[in-house]
Amino acid sequence: MSLPALVSLPVSLEPFVQRAADAFLAAGGDWTNWPDARRDAFARVCAASDFVAEQVGRDAQLLSRLADEGLLERTLAAGELRAQLAERLADCTDENDLAVLLRRYRNRQQVRIIWRDLTRQADLAETCRDLSDMADACIDLAYQWLYQRQCQQYGTPIGYRSGRPQHLVILGMGKLGAHELNLSSDIDLIFGYPESGETEGAKRSLDNQEFFVRLGQKLIKALDAITVDGFVFRVDMRLRPYGSSGPLVYSFNALELYYQDQGRDWERYAMIKARVVGGDQLAGKELLELLRPFVYRRYLDFSAIEALRSMKQLIQQEVRRKGMAANIKLGAGGIREVEFIAQAFQLIHGGRDLSLQQRPLLKVLATLEGQGYMPAPAVAELRDGYEFLRYVEHGLQAIADRQTQMLPDNEADCVRLAFMLGFEDWTAFHERLLYWRGRVDWHFRQVIADPDEDENGDDELLGAGEWSPLWEEAGDEESASRQLQQAGFADGLAAWRRLADLRKASQVRSMQRIGRERLDAFIPRLLAQVVEQQDPDLVLERVLPLVEAVARRSAYLLLLTENPRALQRLLELCAASPWIAEQIARYPLLLDELLNAGRLYTPPQAPELAAELRERLARIPEDDLEQQMEALRHFKLAHRLRGAASEIVGSLPLMKVSDYLTWLAEAILEQVLALAWHHTVARHGRPKRVDGSLCDPAFIIVGYGKVGGIELGHGSDLDLVFLHDGDPNAETDGLKPIDGAQFFTRLGQRIIHMLTTQTTSGQLYEVDMRLRPSGASGLLVCSLAAFERYQGTEAWTWEHQALVRARVLVGCPRVAAAFERVRGQVLGRERDLAVLRQEVSEMRAKMRDNLGTRSSHAGTGENAFDPSVPFNLKQDAGGIVDIEFMVQYAALAWSHQHPELLRYTDNIRILDGLEQAGLMTGDEVRLLQDAYKAYRAAAHRQSLQKLPGVVSGEQFHDERQAVMRLWRHLGLD
């Protein structure tokens, strides 16, 4: 939202201004040289804030110095707040002096911050940043001062294990951790230290625990104690393990053990925003890494919604009990609800989506929009509502420097709050406040509300209630079977037995209590939706293996319970494809993809796909190969599912599905090459080219077959060839140099390893390298010069046929251009057409003999069109390979006269080129294109049904006969 407006000063607030002005002048203040704008600002601020009026009345020089130094009218640079405090503490002599200096610094900054906030010279972000930076400076500089004095008294704490000096790590939680501190916030802190040990260098040593407890107590006193100068920050230590009853300070080991074994859901919520605000920053970073698995689970964690829902219910009970409905933080539609929405997504998805692992709420909201978790209008409303509520919160606290979020109960403060927020009166302000609280509460209910709670009633409306007794075995087998049959199952007894088998499965019998409760809540919902499917028997048969597979990871059951539409999408996809059902059962992390229908059925274009993968990998440490490989596999599985789902619902036609699967492979190969290059160069240094320059990387991955022809299917492997343009004899420039040939071989091996290694998330792709020069007996990686020689003098005709569909997928643009030149020269030379026809025909005959349907002589026998005889879509006569061979023959035969035939590598566009060159009629081209698309669509359908690419012989009569006729027309045997 925009900044609150600056409205004219209400008459009723003028006495506040007059009292403040009188006190300021009486204390020695002088504003004779102030510009009118600053005097107006003085009136505006002192009319609204008793705190500022009191401070300038006590110490007029405080405001005068701020004005003279220009600090009221400018934004502070990064680090300036800390530098100002460091300068003040440079001559600090004792703890009493420290307390005075800290408080006077805080009061000075608080006046400056409130002044800029209420005059709208600072926006919400600047105000929160300044308050948080001020807190960081006070905490850390006070700690550093106290640490030095305590080391002089008791010695320096040393770690037993490392033998190094130890420092405290001070974690700032909540708004402080997120740099979102408000005008009169307390600060939530947790103290930790890296290692046990004891102090050295003094007569009396202390163990590290006692040293840091004493230091922590002194730090709290320095910040929290109220003196004649006020306080610095109220310090709340109750977020530490065991709260007020626990030790003040914990070792890292103790913290890790506590959160692993006893950490509660609300502590995960609190730890999201944890940040090191003082002490040892490097050790603090290690601590946060230790605690990260507690906060962010590697799986989709929908238990977070249950926890947040419970926390919200407790807050609501407290609000009702204490009559706090007017609390703009804890009441309905308050600040806390916006925070809960953001943190629900963080806790659920943050373990896998690292972009959600951040602290500031507004940045999290932007990520939720950017990553498609929430629609842009919803995020915009939440952002604007949150900012309005935070401005209200700052207004409430600016009045008296009190930590309050309650709307005022007296007329003067009501007028002040409306004035600060830019409204002419309380009524207009309150209407706007109610509007934003209503919108926030509505969005909160969409995200956090129990799925059983709808406007009309309970879970009976979801149809789940009638299935609970059946799942809990309240009746006998006969009555259960009858209920299932009456609900739409063709074989009620079989369905009942499947459910009984699930109950008896070892994974279910060994479930813990909370997991079993989730299963018992889920199965009735599942049955209620299964009976709505066209074939409930089939759907139940396909989905129960998934339920059994995730029984021990009940967070997935919770995901589906919490998201009825995701469950509906799961059942629809399982009904359509056993392949999808099997994929999700093997990799339950794919359930995440079902949450967003827009994302599931609208796959991205190639640039967005590549950018998304780059962004994911950029958030993983460069040396963490295991996590990189898992991220690549998760990405591939998710987008492959999206392609299949889009094909099933018809949002992507066949050609677009193949495009998408090909783009996916290219995006993955781009990153695999980059990672393999990085790791290989890190070990051996960079290879050189023949002219001595360093390779950049002078390496390409060439795709053949389906990936080269942009025709990948759902389970396709990759036919690849690796080429380089480096000097095979020149050594690399690293600490462990090897020659160029070895380097590129190791690079190729690493690429294959990353693509084919089986992990818990499967492998990326099966890779076939047999199309490289000399096949399996040839070098894994070939130089471009050797490739050119081989293609020119040794390659067989079938290898030139394969080259028709070859294209550079990823790698060095310069080498890619050189490859295209070689390809054009090899394919574009003039050939003896009789010899070419004979060699193409002989290769096709060999393939039919080895791979075609034997009972029909590969589709050439008299029985080939009988319904009882199978037709191999790919290998039989008149099928896919015949069309591909005709296209390849045409390219080899005529590209020396028509080089434009080599522009594309996919069959459809090469056929278009043949028509444009007048080498085939439009009818012939359309016939081949339509047949080719029909065959591939059938092959895709078979793949999604987990069936081989074989159909009944009665199918595709017209297409097969037409393809065979054109085959003969070209003179092929």
Sequence and secondary structure as in RCSB ss.txt:
>XXXX:A:sequence
MSLPALVSLPVSLEPFVQRAADAFLAAGGDWTNWPDARRDAFARVCAASDFVAEQVGRDAQLLSRLADEGLLERT
LAAGELRAQLAERLADCTDENDLAVLLRRYRNRQQVRIIWRDLTRQADLAETCRDLSDMADACIDLAYQWLYQRQ
CQQYGTPIGYRSGRPQHLVILGMGKLGAHELNLSSDIDLIFGYPESGETEGAKRSLDNQEFFVRLGQKLIKALDA
ITVDGFVFRVDMRLRPYGSSGPLVYSFNALELYYQDQGRDWERYAMIKARVVGGDQLAGKELLELLRPFVYRRYL
DFSAIEALRSMKQLIQQEVRRKGMAANIKLGAGGIREVEFIAQAFQLIHGGRDLSLQQRPLLKVLATLEGQGYMP
APAVAELRDGYEFLRYVEHGLQAIADRQTQMLPDNEADCVRLAFMLGFEDWTAFHERLLYWRGRVDWHFRQVIAD
PDEDENGDDELLGAGEWSPLWEEAGDEESASRQLQQAGFADGLAAWRRLADLRKASQVRSMQRIGRERLDAFIPR
LLAQVVEQQDPDLVLERVLPLVEAVARRSAYLLLLTENPRALQRLLELCAASPWIAEQIARYPLLLDELLNAGRL
YTPPQAPELAAELRERLARIPEDDLEQQMEALRHFKLAHRLRGAASEIVGSLPLMKVSDYLTWLAEAILEQVLAL
AWHHTVARHGRPKRVDGSLCDPAFIIVGYGKVGGIELGHGSDLDLVFLHDGDPNAETDGLKPIDGAQFFTRLGQR
IIHMLTTQTTSGQLYEVDMRLRPSGASGLLVCSLAAFERYQGTEAWTWEHQALVRARVLVGCPRVAAAFERVRGQ
VLGRERDLAVLRQEVSEMRAKMRDNLGTRSSHAGTGENAFDPSVPFNLKQDAGGIVDIEFMVQYAALAWSHQHPE
LLRYTDNIRILDGLEQAGLMTGDEVRLLQDAYKAYRAAAHRQSLQKLPGVVSGEQFHDERQAVMRLWRHLGLD
>XXXX:A:secstr
          GGGHHHHHHHHHHHHHTT   TT  HHHHHHHHHHHHH HHHHHHHHH HHHHHHHHHTTTTSS 
  TTHHHHHHHHHHTT  SHHHHHHHHHHHHHHHHHHHHHHHHTTSS HHHHHHHHHHHHHHHHHHHHHHHHHHH
HHHH EEEETTT SB   EEEE HHHHTT   TT  EEEEEEES  EEEESSSS  BHHHHHHHHHHHHHHHHH 
 BTTB S  EE TTSTTGGGS SEEEHHHHHHHHHHT  HHHHHHHTT EEEEE HHHHHHHHHHHHHHHS SS 
 THHHHHHHHHHHHHHHHHHHTT TTBTTTSTTSHHHHHHHHHHHHHHHTTT GGG    HHHHHHHHHHTTSS 
HHHHHHHHHHHHHHHHHHHHHHHHHT    B  SSHHHHHHHHHHTT SSHHHHHHHHHHHHHHHHHHHHHHHS 
TT BTTBSGGGGT GGGHHHHTT S HHHHHHHHHHHT S HHHHHHHHHHHHHSHHHHT  HHHHHHHHHHHHH
HHHHHTTSS HHHHHHHHHHHHHHTTTSTHHHHHHHH HHHHHHHHHHHHH HHHHHHHHH GGGGGGGG HHHH
SS   HHHHHHHHHHHHHTS TT HHHHHHHHHHHHHHHHHHHHHHHHHTSS HHHHHHHHHHHHHHHHHHHHHH
HHHHHHHHH   B TTS B S  EEEEEEHHHHTT   TT  EEEEEEE S TTSB SSSS  BHHHHHHHHHHH
HHHHHH  BTTB S  EE TTSTTGGGS SEEEHHHHHHHHHHT  HHHHHHHHT EEEEE HHHHHHHHHHHHH
HHTS   HHHHHHHHHHHHHHHHHHHS GGGTTTTSTTTT TTSEEETTTSTTSHHHHHHHHHHHHHHHTTT GG
GGS  SHHHHHHHHHHTTSS HHHHHHHHHHHHHHHHHHHHHHHTT  SEEETTSSHHHHHHHHHHHHHTT  
